[in-house]
Amino acid sequence: MAEFFIGLLVIGLGVVILKYIRPTYEFVGSWVWAEKFFGIGGTVTALKLLGIVFIVFGALYSLGWI
């Protein structure tokens, strides 16, 4: 039962990152590695990918698949 709620919290964190991408970017600042790897706007792209990864892993964890 605890895995389900932890998974929901992780999904919620991913949704918050995606919904509030600009304040999240301002909070974490620019990531040099992301800017080099993804190009201009790479930090925002990396944050969006991180939010999607949180949602996917949160769903898998809450369902007991990982």
Phi, psi and omega in degrees: 000324180294326179298323180298314182289324176296318177299319177296322177295320179292320175299316178300320178297319178296319179294319179296319178299316181289321182289320182248058185293321182292311176297327177295317178298317179294329180287315184273339181081187182275136177258118184298318181296323180289323179294324178288319186283315184262348182091199181297133184080018184293329179293318178296318177298316179296321178294321178295317177296321178297319177298318178294319178297319178299317181296314182295310181292327176296319178293316179296320181291320182291333178274354178081020181274343174227000000 
